[in-house]
Every structure is written in C-alpha cells, then in structure tokens.
Amino acid sequence: MMNNRRTIVLETDRLVFTTWDEGDRALAFALWGDHEVTKWTSGSEVLSEEEVEARLTQEIEREKQEGVQYWAIFQKNSDVFIGCCGLCPYNPEEKIYELGFLLTRDHWGQGYAQEAALAVVSYAFDKLEVDTLVAEHHPDNEAAYHILIKLGFEQMDERRDEATGNMQPFYRLKRNNTAR
C-alpha cells in the first residue's frame, strides 16, 4: 500500500517508518508547521516556512550522512501520515544516539508514540548495535515522560534545551536495560 518512492526502514503491527525525501514538504508542514505540535520542541510559537523546510532538509541530510533520522511514520493499513520517530547521533564515537518522536495532533493518545519508540529502541540496539540511547522532553509533556519511563529510560539530570531555553529532563537507556 505504501508509495513506491518511499524507502521503508521499519515496520510494526500498525506503523511503517520511511525516510523523508524532497517530496515530503506537505507532510513536514503538517507536523512541524503545527504550533500545538512544535510548542513541545521549539522556542518560537510557530515555525516559519523556511524553518520547516530547513528541518526537512536536515532530516534528509542526516540520513545520507549518518544513516539515521527522525523517520516519517505512517499507519500501515491506510498510509495516513502520523508523525516522525527515530534517531539522531548524540555521541556516535561512543555509540550513543538520541531517541526522538513527534506526532501530528490527530494521532495523540492512541499509543502510536510508544509503539514507534519501542520499535526504534529495538532497531537501535539490535540492528545498529548502539550502546546507549538518550532522550529529553519539554518539562510539561507528561505523555513523553510516561513513554520514556515505560521503555526503561532513567532520568539522569536536567539540561537546558537550546531551542526552547527550558531546563528539560534528560534520560538514558543502556542496551542491557531495555523493557521489551
């Protein structure tokens, strides 16, 4: 059912993860152009058209350079775009990557973020042989907190997020501590 131009990276029971490409501008705007979504990740009220395009380009380049990105995710049975979830190098020399997920508003509260994050955690540890994953979230994002705790992440400290200026909880998950 998935468009032939898409490169599928991962699948779960309900989700398909694909790489972003230049034809995904409308999807990028549906996600990063929604102020209710980006209030959790951005210091500005809403991302400009240029900022959304820069974010899309950043994801495409990260996949080319690093072999990972915050992959676009779709419902498997309908091809409906629901957001992104994936990895970003944090300290690749020490095999440490950052887990991130962000869903479109229509798909909050349906278990997709946890399902996607669990798949990416397994992919990171089993396929990429990552040693440690880190993650952080906006201090008011209780959904992200619950997902990270269910996955076995432990809060280490708080760190200032460059984008928002907020002090945010910072988590770590080592390969042998995963909840699967």
Contacts in CASP RR format, 6 or more apart in sequence:
PFRMAT RR
TARGET T0000
AUTHOR 0000-0000-0000
METHOD contacts of the structure
MODEL  1
MMNNRRTIVLETDRLVFTTWDEGDRALAFALWGDHEVTKWTSGSEVLSEE
EVEARLTQEIEREKQEGVQYWAIFQKNSDVFIGCCGLCPYNPEEKIYELG
FLLTRDHWGQGYAQEAALAVVSYAFDKLEVDTLVAEHHPDNEAAYHILIK
LGFEQMDERRDEATGNMQPFYRLKRNNTAR
1 76 0 8 1.000
1 77 0 8 1.000
1 78 0 8 1.000
1 79 0 8 1.000
2 8 0 8 1.000
2 16 0 8 1.000
2 18 0 8 1.000
2 74 0 8 1.000
2 79 0 8 1.000
3 79 0 8 1.000
5 21 0 8 1.000
6 18 0 8 1.000
6 19 0 8 1.000
6 21 0 8 1.000
7 18 0 8 1.000
7 19 0 8 1.000
8 16 0 8 1.000
8 17 0 8 1.000
8 18 0 8 1.000
9 17 0 8 1.000
9 18 0 8 1.000
9 19 0 8 1.000
9 71 0 8 1.000
9 123 0 8 1.000
10 16 0 8 1.000
10 17 0 8 1.000
10 71 0 8 1.000
10 119 0 8 1.000
10 120 0 8 1.000
10 123 0 8 1.000
11 17 0 8 1.000
11 76 0 8 1.000
11 119 0 8 1.000
12 76 0 8 1.000
12 115 0 8 1.000
12 116 0 8 1.000
12 118 0 8 1.000
12 119 0 8 1.000
13 76 0 8 1.000
13 115 0 8 1.000
14 75 0 8 1.000
14 76 0 8 1.000
14 77 0 8 1.000
14 112 0 8 1.000
14 115 0 8 1.000
15 73 0 8 1.000
15 74 0 8 1.000
15 75 0 8 1.000
15 76 0 8 1.000
15 82 0 8 1.000
15 112 0 8 1.000
15 115 0 8 1.000
15 116 0 8 1.000
15 119 0 8 1.000
16 73 0 8 1.000
16 74 0 8 1.000
16 75 0 8 1.000
16 76 0 8 1.000
16 79 0 8 1.000
17 71 0 8 1.000
17 72 0 8 1.000
17 73 0 8 1.000
17 85 0 8 1.000
17 86 0 8 1.000
17 116 0 8 1.000
17 119 0 8 1.000
17 120 0 8 1.000
18 71 0 8 1.000
18 72 0 8 1.000
18 73 0 8 1.000
18 74 0 8 1.000
19 60 0 8 1.000
19 63 0 8 1.000
19 69 0 8 1.000
19 71 0 8 1.000
19 72 0 8 1.000
20 27 0 8 1.000
20 28 0 8 1.000
20 56 0 8 1.000
20 59 0 8 1.000
20 60 0 8 1.000
20 63 0 8 1.000
20 69 0 8 1.000
20 71 0 8 1.000
20 72 0 8 1.000
20 84 0 8 1.000
21 60 0 8 1.000
22 56 0 8 1.000
22 60 0 8 1.000
24 56 0 8 1.000
24 72 0 8 1.000
25 52 0 8 1.000
25 53 0 8 1.000
25 56 0 8 1.000
27 72 0 8 1.000
27 81 0 8 1.000
27 83 0 8 1.000
28 52 0 8 1.000
28 53 0 8 1.000
28 55 0 8 1.000
28 56 0 8 1.000
29 49 0 8 1.000
29 52 0 8 1.000
30 81 0 8 1.000
30 104 0 8 1.000
31 37 0 8 1.000
31 81 0 8 1.000
31 83 0 8 1.000
31 84 0 8 1.000
31 102 0 8 1.000
31 104 0 8 1.000
32 38 0 8 1.000
32 47 0 8 1.000
32 51 0 8 1.000
32 52 0 8 1.000
32 55 0 8 1.000
32 56 0 8 1.000
33 46 0 8 1.000
33 47 0 8 1.000
33 52 0 8 1.000
34 46 0 8 1.000
34 104 0 8 1.000
34 105 0 8 1.000
35 45 0 8 1.000
35 46 0 8 1.000
36 105 0 8 1.000
37 102 0 8 1.000
37 103 0 8 1.000
37 104 0 8 1.000
37 105 0 8 1.000
38 44 0 8 1.000
38 46 0 8 1.000
38 47 0 8 1.000
39 45 0 8 1.000
39 138 0 8 1.000
40 102 0 8 1.000
40 137 0 8 1.000
40 138 0 8 1.000
40 141 0 8 1.000
40 144 0 8 1.000
41 102 0 8 1.000
41 138 0 8 1.000
41 163 0 8 1.000
41 164 0 8 1.000
42 163 0 8 1.000
42 164 0 8 1.000
43 163 0 8 1.000
43 164 0 8 1.000
43 165 0 8 1.000
44 51 0 8 1.000
47 55 0 8 1.000
59 69 0 8 1.000
59 70 0 8 1.000
59 84 0 8 1.000
60 69 0 8 1.000
62 68 0 8 1.000
62 69 0 8 1.000
62 88 0 8 1.000
62 89 0 8 1.000
63 69 0 8 1.000
66 88 0 8 1.000
66 89 0 8 1.000
66 92 0 8 1.000
68 86 0 8 1.000
68 87 0 8 1.000
68 88 0 8 1.000
68 89 0 8 1.000
68 97 0 8 1.000
68 128 0 8 1.000
69 86 0 8 1.000
69 87 0 8 1.000
69 88 0 8 1.000
70 84 0 8 1.000
70 85 0 8 1.000
70 86 0 8 1.000
70 87 0 8 1.000
70 88 0 8 1.000
70 100 0 8 1.000
70 101 0 8 1.000
70 102 0 8 1.000
71 84 0 8 1.000
71 85 0 8 1.000
71 86 0 8 1.000
72 81 0 8 1.000
72 83 0 8 1.000
72 84 0 8 1.000
73 81 0 8 1.000
73 82 0 8 1.000
73 83 0 8 1.000
73 84 0 8 1.000
73 85 0 8 1.000
73 112 0 8 1.000
73 116 0 8 1.000
74 80 0 8 1.000
74 81 0 8 1.000
74 82 0 8 1.000
75 82 0 8 1.000
81 104 0 8 1.000
82 103 0 8 1.000
82 104 0 8 1.000
82 106 0 8 1.000
82 107 0 8 1.000
82 112 0 8 1.000
83 102 0 8 1.000
83 103 0 8 1.000
83 104 0 8 1.000
83 107 0 8 1.000
84 100 0 8 1.000
84 101 0 8 1.000
84 102 0 8 1.000
85 99 0 8 1.000
85 100 0 8 1.000
85 101 0 8 1.000
85 102 0 8 1.000
85 113 0 8 1.000
85 116 0 8 1.000
85 117 0 8 1.000
85 119 0 8 1.000
85 120 0 8 1.000
86 99 0 8 1.000
86 100 0 8 1.000
86 101 0 8 1.000
86 116 0 8 1.000
86 120 0 8 1.000
87 97 0 8 1.000
87 98 0 8 1.000
87 99 0 8 1.000
87 100 0 8 1.000
87 120 0 8 1.000
87 124 0 8 1.000
87 128 0 8 1.000
87 130 0 8 1.000
87 133 0 8 1.000
88 97 0 8 1.000
88 98 0 8 1.000
88 100 0 8 1.000
89 97 0 8 1.000
89 98 0 8 1.000
90 96 0 8 1.000
90 97 0 8 1.000
90 98 0 8 1.000
90 134 0 8 1.000
94 131 0 8 1.000
94 132 0 8 1.000
95 129 0 8 1.000
95 130 0 8 1.000
95 131 0 8 1.000
95 132 0 8 1.000
96 130 0 8 1.000
96 131 0 8 1.000
96 132 0 8 1.000
96 133 0 8 1.000
96 134 0 8 1.000
97 124 0 8 1.000
97 128 0 8 1.000
97 130 0 8 1.000
97 132 0 8 1.000
97 133 0 8 1.000
97 134 0 8 1.000
98 133 0 8 1.000
98 134 0 8 1.000
98 135 0 8 1.000
98 136 0 8 1.000
99 117 0 8 1.000
99 120 0 8 1.000
99 121 0 8 1.000
99 124 0 8 1.000
99 133 0 8 1.000
99 134 0 8 1.000
99 135 0 8 1.000
99 173 0 8 1.000
100 117 0 8 1.000
100 120 0 8 1.000
100 135 0 8 1.000
101 113 0 8 1.000
101 116 0 8 1.000
101 117 0 8 1.000
101 120 0 8 1.000
101 144 0 8 1.000
101 147 0 8 1.000
103 112 0 8 1.000
103 113 0 8 1.000
108 143 0 8 1.000
109 143 0 8 1.000
113 143 0 8 1.000
113 144 0 8 1.000
113 147 0 8 1.000
114 147 0 8 1.000
114 150 0 8 1.000
114 151 0 8 1.000
117 147 0 8 1.000
117 148 0 8 1.000
117 151 0 8 1.000
118 151 0 8 1.000
118 180 0 8 1.000
121 133 0 8 1.000
121 151 0 8 1.000
121 173 0 8 1.000
121 178 0 8 1.000
122 178 0 8 1.000
122 180 0 8 1.000
124 130 0 8 1.000
124 133 0 8 1.000
125 133 0 8 1.000
125 175 0 8 1.000
125 178 0 8 1.000
130 175 0 8 1.000
131 174 0 8 1.000
131 175 0 8 1.000
132 172 0 8 1.000
132 173 0 8 1.000
132 174 0 8 1.000
132 175 0 8 1.000
133 153 0 8 1.000
133 172 0 8 1.000
133 173 0 8 1.000
134 170 0 8 1.000
134 171 0 8 1.000
134 172 0 8 1.000
134 173 0 8 1.000
135 148 0 8 1.000
135 153 0 8 1.000
135 170 0 8 1.000
135 171 0 8 1.000
135 173 0 8 1.000
136 159 0 8 1.000
136 161 0 8 1.000
136 168 0 8 1.000
136 169 0 8 1.000
136 170 0 8 1.000
136 171 0 8 1.000
137 144 0 8 1.000
137 145 0 8 1.000
137 148 0 8 1.000
137 168 0 8 1.000
137 169 0 8 1.000
138 144 0 8 1.000
138 161 0 8 1.000
138 164 0 8 1.000
138 166 0 8 1.000
138 168 0 8 1.000
139 166 0 8 1.000
139 167 0 8 1.000
139 168 0 8 1.000
139 169 0 8 1.000
145 169 0 8 1.000
148 171 0 8 1.000
150 179 0 8 1.000
151 173 0 8 1.000
151 178 0 8 1.000
151 179 0 8 1.000
152 173 0 8 1.000
152 177 0 8 1.000
152 178 0 8 1.000
152 179 0 8 1.000
153 171 0 8 1.000
153 172 0 8 1.000
153 173 0 8 1.000
154 171 0 8 1.000
154 172 0 8 1.000
154 173 0 8 1.000
154 177 0 8 1.000
155 169 0 8 1.000
155 170 0 8 1.000
155 171 0 8 1.000
156 170 0 8 1.000
156 171 0 8 1.000
156 172 0 8 1.000
157 170 0 8 1.000
158 167 0 8 1.000
158 168 0 8 1.000
158 169 0 8 1.000
158 170 0 8 1.000
159 167 0 8 1.000
159 168 0 8 1.000
159 170 0 8 1.000
160 166 0 8 1.000
160 167 0 8 1.000
160 168 0 8 1.000
161 167 0 8 1.000
161 168 0 8 1.000
END
